Amino acid sequence: MGLILGTMCGLGFVMCLVATTGEPRAAAPPSWARRLNSRRSEFGLALLAGALGGALAYLLLRNGWLAACVALTSACLPNVVQQSRRRKLRAERAAAWPDALDDMVSALRAGLGISEALSSLGSRGPLALRPAFAGFAVQMQATGSLDASLNGLKESLADPVADRVAEAMRLASALGGYDLANVLQALARNLRAENRDRGELLARQSWSVNGARVAAVAPWIVLVLLASRPGTIEAFATPTGTAILVGGFLLTLLAYALMVRLGRLPEEPRVFVGRAE
């Protein structure tokens, strides 16, 4: 029993380490085959997390229904971690865009062309955006096509601001970019104001969201602590106790999902995504 428990704890630690370490890739979205493999990997990771969490809960608590609840919760943890990393990456990119636009304006006013101004951000732009612009520079050197490279940049960043910048660069290349620097400078000012307002909203929202998370998790932590007593295990082994346990778990999931849904700030849609596709 000790060997099984130690193996499960070790596998759980390795799984958590793999899920939480390393930076998310900023490369272009994969093809349908790679996307399918990514979905399979996520499903396999969720299945492994659920199996390990459920098995560990059953070994400790000896209650099948409580172990099933823990398994379902554990299966959702990898997706929650990945979503958190994606939100963090989007926030870093949103904060970096005004500085990137300032660098572009400086490069354009210094006499560089559109492709040179964009490529230069791959080496001296904000760190959150450098990989995407470095990929643009490589594609530009390989193909020599500004349209294809701009499409690759839009796919890599998957960002409304990147769409607007790419289309502005495309129009400036086709029709002339006399006022392009002023347009990018105005966009940088608007983004700074938007990031400042959004940061204030997130700061006020965090109190309510964190309180709701504590309210959702606290009863189950107390339940796990009480489950170490034999009388608690026997109480939840009855049909009434099982119904209370499952009903409370479903209500907790429903309340948490509603909290996340209602508390989510709206995201700007990608208006120009059709050109990239």
C-alpha positions in Angstrom: 0.0 0.0 0.0 2.8 2.4 0.8 4.5 1.7 -2.5 1.2 2.4 -4.4 0.6 5.6 -2.5 4.2 6.8 -3.0 4.0 6.1 -6.7 0.8 8.0 -7.1 2.1 11.0 -5.2 5.2 11.0 -7.4 3.3 10.8 -10.6 1.0 13.6 -9.4 4.0 15.8 -8.5 5.5 15.2 -12.0 2.2 15.9 -13.7 1.8 19.2 -11.7 5.4 20.2 -12.5 4.9 19.6 -16.3 1.6 21.5 -16.3 2.8 24.6 -14.4 6.4 25.1 -15.5 7.7 26.5 -18.7 6.3 29.3 -20.8 3.5 28.8 -23.2 4.5 28.7 -26.8 3.8 31.9 -28.8 4.2 30.2 -32.2 1.5 30.1 -34.9 -1.5 27.8 -34.2 -0.9 24.3 -35.3 -2.5 22.5 -38.2 -5.6 20.4 -37.7 -3.4 17.3 -37.1 -1.3 19.0 -34.5 -4.4 20.5 -33.0 -5.9 17.1 -32.7 -2.8 15.7 -31.0 -2.9 18.7 -28.6 -6.5 17.9 -27.7 -5.6 14.2 -27.1 -2.7 15.3 -24.9 -5.0 17.5 -22.8 -7.6 14.8 -22.5 -4.9 12.3 -21.5 -3.5 14.7 -18.9 -7.0 15.3 -17.5 -7.7 11.6 -17.4 -4.4 10.9 -15.6 -5.0 13.7 -13.1 -8.6 12.5 -12.4 -7.4 8.9 -11.9 -4.6 9.8 -9.6 -6.8 12.2 -7.5 -9.6 9.7 -7.3 -7.4 6.8 -6.4 -5.6 8.8 -3.7 -8.9 10.1 -2.3 -10.2 6.5 -2.1 -7.1 5.2 -0.4 -7.3 7.9 2.2 -11.1 8.2 2.7 -12.5 4.8 1.6 -15.6 6.5 0.1 -16.3 5.9 -3.5 -18.6 8.9 -4.0 -16.2 11.3 -2.4 -13.4 9.8 -4.4 -15.4 10.3 -7.6 -16.0 14.0 -6.7 -12.2 14.4 -6.1 -11.5 12.7 -9.4 -13.8 15.0 -11.3 -12.2 18.0 -9.7 -8.7 16.8 -10.3 -9.5 16.2 -14.0 -10.4 19.9 -14.3 -7.2 21.1 -12.8 -4.9 20.8 -15.8 -7.3 22.8 -18.0 -7.7 25.5 -15.3 -3.9 25.8 -15.1 -3.6 26.1 -18.9 -6.4 28.7 -19.1 -4.6 30.7 -16.4 -1.3 30.6 -18.3 -3.1 31.7 -21.5 -4.8 34.6 -19.7 -1.4 35.6 -18.2 0.2 35.6 -21.7 -2.7 37.7 -23.1 -2.3 40.2 -20.3 1.5 40.4 -20.9 0.9 41.0 -24.6 -1.7 43.6 -24.0 0.6 45.5 -21.7 3.5 45.2 -24.2 1.6 46.5 -27.3 1.9 50.3 -26.5 5.7 50.0 -26.2 5.8 47.9 -29.4 3.8 50.5 -31.3 6.1 53.3 -30.0 9.1 51.3 -31.4 7.3 50.9 -34.7 6.6 54.7 -34.9 10.3 55.4 -34.1 11.5 53.0 -36.8 9.1 54.4 -39.4 10.1 58.0 -38.7 13.7 57.0 -38.9 13.2 55.9 -42.5 12.8 52.2 -42.2 10.4 50.3 -44.4 7.3 48.5 -43.0 8.9 45.1 -43.1 12.1 46.3 -41.5 10.2 48.1 -38.8 8.2 45.0 -37.9 11.2 42.7 -38.1 13.2 44.9 -35.8 10.8 44.2 -33.0 11.9 40.6 -33.0 15.2 41.7 -31.5 14.5 44.9 -29.6 10.8 44.9 -29.0 8.9 43.9 -25.8 9.8 40.4 -24.6 6.2 39.2 -24.7 6.0 40.0 -28.5 9.5 39.2 -29.6 8.9 35.5 -30.6 6.0 36.4 -32.9 7.9 39.2 -34.6 11.0 37.1 -34.9 8.8 34.5 -36.7 7.6 37.3 -39.0 11.2 38.3 -39.8 12.1 34.7 -40.6 9.0 34.2 -42.8 9.7 37.5 -44.6 13.3 36.5 -45.4 12.1 33.1 -46.6 9.2 34.2 -48.8 9.7 37.9 -49.5 5.9 38.3 -49.3 4.6 40.9 -46.9 1.0 39.7 -47.2 1.9 36.1 -46.2 4.2 37.3 -43.4 1.4 39.6 -42.0 -1.0 36.7 -42.1 1.5 34.6 -40.2 1.9 37.3 -37.6 -1.8 37.6 -37.1 -2.1 33.8 -36.7 0.8 33.7 -34.3 -0.5 36.4 -32.0 -4.3 35.8 -32.4 -4.9 39.2 -31.0 -7.3 42.0 -32.1 -4.5 44.6 -31.8 -2.2 42.5 -34.0 -5.0 42.3 -36.5 -5.4 46.1 -36.6 -1.7 46.7 -36.9 -1.3 44.1 -39.6 -4.1 45.5 -41.7 -2.8 49.0 -41.2 0.6 47.9 -42.5 -1.0 46.1 -45.4 -2.9 49.1 -46.5 0.1 51.4 -46.0 2.2 49.1 -48.2 -0.5 49.0 -50.9 -1.6 52.6 -50.9 1.2 54.6 -49.2 1.8 55.2 -45.5 2.0 59.0 -45.2 0.0 59.1 -42.0 0.8 55.6 -40.7 3.1 56.8 -37.8 0.4 59.1 -36.5 -2.2 56.3 -36.7 0.0 53.9 -34.7 0.8 56.6 -32.2 -2.9 57.3 -31.6 -3.5 53.5 -31.2 -0.7 53.3 -28.6 -2.4 56.1 -26.6 -5.8 54.4 -26.8 -4.3 51.1 -25.7 -2.6 52.6 -22.7 -5.8 54.2 -21.6 -7.7 50.9 -22.1 -5.1 48.9 -20.2 -5.3 51.4 -17.3 -9.1 51.1 -17.1 -9.0 47.4 -17.4 -6.4 47.1 -14.7 -8.7 49.1 -12.3 -11.6 46.8 -13.1 -9.6 43.7 -12.6 -8.3 45.0 -9.2 -11.8 45.6 -8.0 -13.0 42.3 -9.4 -10.3 40.3 -7.8 -11.8 40.8 -4.3 -15.1 39.3 -5.3 -13.6 36.5 -7.4 -11.2 35.4 -4.7 -13.9 35.5 -2.0 -16.2 33.3 -4.2 -13.3 30.9 -4.7 -12.7 30.6 -1.0 -16.4 30.2 -0.4 -16.5 27.3 -2.9 -13.4 25.5 -1.7 -13.6 26.0 2.1 -16.5 23.5 2.7 -14.7 20.7 0.9 -11.5 21.3 2.8 -13.4 21.0 6.0 -15.1 17.9 4.7 -11.8 16.3 3.8 -10.5 17.1 7.3 -13.6 15.7 9.0 -13.5 12.6 6.7 -10.4 11.4 8.6 -12.8 10.5 11.5 -14.5 7.1 11.1 -18.0 8.5 12.0 -17.9 10.9 9.1 -17.0 8.2 6.6 -19.9 6.0 7.8 -22.3 8.9 7.7 -21.6 9.7 4.0 -21.7 6.0 3.2 -25.4 6.0 3.7 -27.8 6.8 0.9 -28.8 10.1 2.5 -25.2 11.1 3.1 -24.3 10.2 -0.5 -27.1 12.3 -1.9 -26.1 15.3 0.3 -22.5 14.8 -0.9 -23.2 14.6 -4.6 -25.9 17.3 -4.5 -23.5 19.7 -2.7 -20.7 19.0 -5.1 -23.0 19.7 -8.1 -24.2 22.9 -6.6 -20.7 24.0 -5.9 -19.7 23.4 -9.5 -22.7 25.2 -10.8 -22.1 28.2 -8.5 -18.5 28.4 -9.4 -19.3 28.2 -13.2 -21.8 31.0 -12.8 -19.3 33.1 -10.9 -16.7 32.7 -13.6 -19.2 33.4 -16.3 -20.8 36.5 -14.8 -17.5 37.9 -13.6 -15.7 37.6 -16.9 -14.7 40.8 -18.5 -15.7 41.1 -22.2 -12.9 40.5 -24.7 -12.5 42.6 -27.9 -13.5 40.5 -31.0 -11.1 39.9 -33.8 -12.8 41.9 -36.6 -10.1 41.3 -39.2 -9.5 37.6 -38.6 -11.1 36.7 -42.0 -8.1 38.1 -43.9 -5.7 35.8 -42.1 -7.9 32.7 -42.8 
